[in-house]
């Protein structure tokens, strides 16, 4: 692959992903070496209690361009995304999940789409989402709720593969969602309200082969709705 971007920050939120961590980090690093002149890879350890911290230390020691941000306790997906966005140093920032369900090599498509659409954010949507029917239904209900309250209409709000201009993050100085999964919705709502251009692109989604996701825990869902209603009240 030819190098197609000058500078790129990438971060991976991690919570108890010892089974997937090493393979995902090494695959991401290989792609970065091929597509970016200058790059950094930030691992966000969100209070993992398995062997993830030890693996992260070993990976960081093997490559100076790998940085680690550690939350001493589990603060939630929103806090991990915020840490990655605000700590990234390069003009373009990408993030993806660390569960092995995305192929980071598709970042080349994101970069091409950004140029084609002159976009400030390029957000993924699943070609075919490899999750249970229950998760698909709850995701559509969430998107409908966000559309009804904020008028935000995109194909997939919460797809965990995005490319974002740093100027968007510099314009939005504070993302409030912490525990829940509202962080992506909040980011897109605030970016749209500031006039930033959003483009969408399809991404491949693979089945989770190892580990267990936590995105549909009742506590996470509850916190997400609290964050959603709090932002709606603030904006109205």
N, C-alpha and C positions, 0 to 999 in steps of 0.2 A: 504493500500500500504506500502511495506517495504521501508525503507530509502535506496536509491540506489546511492546517491551522497553525498560526504562529504560537499562541499561548493558550493553554487550557488547564483549568483546575477541575478535578474530579473528586467527589467524595462518596463514601459508602457508609451508610448507617449500619451499625452492627449491634445486635442484641442476641446473645446466645446462638451464634452461627458457627460453632466450631467445626461442624461437618462440612460446611460449604466455604468457609472463609478463605482458606489458602488458595483453592482453585480459582475462586472469583477474583481475588486480588492479583494473582499472577496473570490471569487472562486479561484483566483490565490493564495492567502494567504493559503487557506485550503490545496491546492495541495502541496505547498512548505513545510508546516508543516509535511506532510506525506512522502515526497521524499528526503528531504535534512536535514543533521545534523545541518549545519549552513547556514543561508540564509539571504538575504536582498531583499526588494521589493522597487524599486525606481519609483516614479511617476514623470514624466516630464510634468509639466504644461506649455504648449507653448503659453502663453499669452491668455488663455481662457477668454471670456467675458460673459459667462453664469454663472451658479451657481457652476461650477466645482471647483473653488478655495476654496469655503466654504466646500464642500464635502471632498476635499483632506485634508484640515486641520483637520477635524473631524476624518478621517480614520487614519491619521498619529498620532494623539493623542491617539488613541486606541491601537496602536501597535508600540513598540520602534524600531522594525526592518523595519518599513516603513519609507523611507526617501523621501523628496520632493525636486525637483529642479524646480525653477520657472524662466521662461523667461518672463520678464516684458512686452514684446510685442511679437506678433506672429512671430517667426523667420523661421518657416517652418519645414517640416517633417525631412529633412536632419539634421538640427541643433538639433532636439530632439534626433534623433538616435545617433549623435555624443556625445551629453551630456551624454546619458545613457551609451554608450560604454566606454567612458573615465573616468566616475565617478564610475563605478562598481569596487568593491574591491576584489571579489572572483575569483578563477582560471577559472571558467566557467561562461559564461554570456548568458542569454537567453532574448529574447524580443518577444513580441507579440502585436498585435493591441488591442486597448481598446474599440472596438465597439461591442464586444460580438459575433464576427463571428468565433472565434476559441475556442476550448476547451483546456485549458492549461494542463489538465490532460494528454494530449498526449505527454507532455515533457518526460514521461517515455520511449516512443518509440525513441525519439531523443537521450536520454542518452544511450539506448541499441545500437542504430545505431552507435553512436560515438565509442563505445567500439568494436563493430563488425568490423568496417571499419578502426579503428585507425585514425579517422578523426580529423582535427583541427576545421572544421566548419561543421555543419549539417544544411542544409537549406531545408525548406519545399517546397512542390509543391502541388497544389490543386488536390484532388481527383475529385471534381466537383465544379468549382468556381461559387458561388452564386451572380453573378453580371450581368449587362446587356450585350447584344451581342456587343454593341459598346465598352465597357470596355475590353472585351475579345479580340476584334480585335486590339485595340490600344496597348494592352499589347504584343500581338504577333508581331506587327510591331516594337515595341520598342526592344523586344528581338532579332529580326532579325537585326536591326540596330546595336545593341551592338555586335552581333556575327560578322557582316561584318567589323566593325571597330576594334574590339579587339580580335576576335576569341574565345570569351567566350561562351560556349555552356552548358547551364543548362536548366532544364525543366521549371523553373519559377524563374526569377531573383528577382522579387519584392514581393514574398510571405512574409507577415509580421510575420513570425514565424521562428526564427532561434536560434541555439545554437552555441556559438563561444568561443574558447579558448582565455583567456586573453593574451596569448603570441602573438596571431595574432594582437591584438590591440596595444600591446607594440612595435611590429615590424613596424606597420604602424602608425607613430606618428601624422599624420594629414589627416583627410578626408575633402575634400574641398567643397563638395556639401552642400548647405545650404537650399535654398528655394525649390528646386525641389526634384523629387523622384529619382534622380540619385544615391543617397547615397548607396543603396544596390548594384548597378552595380559597383560603384567605389570600394566598400569594396571587392567584389568578384574578380574583376580584379587585384587589388593590392595584395590580398592574394594569388591568383594563381601565380602571377609574383614572389612572394617571396618563392614559393615552398610549400605552405601549402596545405594539403589534404582536399578536399571538398567532402562530401557525401550528398546524397539527400534522402528525405523521404516524402511519401505522407501524407497529413493532411486533416482532415475534415474541410469544410468551410460551415458555416451556413448563412442564409439570414440575412441582417441587419434589425432588427425589429424597432429600434428607432434611431433618429438622422439622420444627413445627412453627408456623406463623402465629402472631398474636394480634393481628389487625382486627379480628372480629370478636375479641373479648368484650363482654358486656360493659366493663368499665371504660374501655377505649371508646366504644360507641356512645356511651352516656356523656363522656367528656367532650366528644366531638360535637354533639348537639348543644351542649352548654356553650362551647366556643362559637358555634354558628349563631345562636340567638344573641350572644353578647355583641358580636360584630354587627348583626342586623340592627340591634338597638342603638349602637353607636352611630351607624351611618344614617339612621332615620330619626 
